[in-house]
Every structure is written in C-alpha cells, then in structure tokens.
Amino acid sequence: MRAQNDVRVTILVEKDLKERSEILFDRLGMNMSTAFNVFLRKAVSEEAIPFPVSAKPAVFGGGHTPADITGAFEAAVRNDVAKNQLGGLPVARYDFASKQAYLESADGTREYVNAE
C-alpha cells in the first residue's frame, strides 16, 4: 500500500539488468522500489552519488572484475541466508507473483508482511 506522500517514478532500464537486479534484491529481502529508495536516501544524506563514478574501466583492487565482486557479494548473501536459516531465523524475501514481501522460516513456511 502506497503512503500518501509517495509518487510514481518511471525509469528505463535494460531488461537483463532489471531481471538480475530483481534476483539480487529478492535475495536481500527487498523489491526494486525499496532498493531504489535506499539508493536515493543514501545519495541525499551524502549529498553525492554514494559510490565512486569514474570514466576509468571498472576493475577493483587486485585485478578483480565487477563480475568477481558481484559473485563474491552474492555468495556472501547466500551464506548469510543459509546461516540464518540453520539458526532458525526467518529470511526476508519478495514474492514477485503476489508483489508482497514475506518472511520465510527455516521450515519453509511464509508469513507475508502487510498481507491484506
């Protein structure tokens, strides 16, 4: 449900980038809108783009490529989710079909957040 102060923003994104982003954000327990709001809030609080922007080719320390960094990040998220599940903690997820966030327990049961 939208808050009264919310406004709709339309942006163009490459289809593949959108799909890969949705997969990542689902792993992080958020949807595209939430992720975009996180980015905007961080940019506003820092009064800057919250990461380096450069004309140089994107290569990270030690010769790691962006794909290497993304892979390591995704693996860390998967490991953290698995650790939480083993510890009996619920994991936040997003159901694209119903467009609702939910908590998934270690036994696989789902508790939808703000279910109507």
C-alpha positions, 0 to 999 in steps of 0.5 A, spaced: 500 500 500 502 506 497 503 512 503 500 518 501 506 522 500 509 517 495 509 518 487 510 514 481 517 514 478 518 511 471 525 509 469 528 505 463 532 500 464 535 494 460 531 488 461 537 483 463 539 488 468 532 489 471 531 481 471 538 480 475 537 486 479 530 483 481 534 476 483 539 480 487 534 484 491 529 478 492 535 475 495 536 481 500 529 481 502 527 487 498 523 489 491 526 494 486 522 500 489 525 499 496 532 498 493 531 504 489 529 508 495 535 506 499 539 508 493 536 515 493 536 516 501 543 514 501 545 519 495 541 525 499 544 524 506 551 524 502 549 529 498 553 525 492 552 519 488 554 514 494 559 510 490 565 512 486 563 514 478 569 514 474 570 514 466 576 509 468 574 501 466 571 498 472 576 493 475 577 493 483 583 492 487 587 486 485 585 485 478 578 483 480 572 484 475 565 487 477 563 480 475 568 477 481 565 482 486 558 481 484 559 473 485 563 474 491 557 479 494 552 474 492 555 468 495 556 472 501 548 473 501 547 466 500 551 464 506 548 469 510 541 466 508 543 459 509 546 461 516 540 464 518 536 459 516 540 453 520 539 458 526 532 458 525 531 465 523 526 467 518 529 470 511 526 476 508 524 475 501 519 478 495 514 474 492 514 477 485 507 473 483 503 476 489 508 483 489 508 482 497 514 481 501 514 475 506 518 472 511 520 465 510 522 460 516 527 455 516 521 450 515 519 453 509 513 456 511 511 464 509 508 469 513 507 475 508 508 482 511 502 487 510 498 481 507 491 484 506 
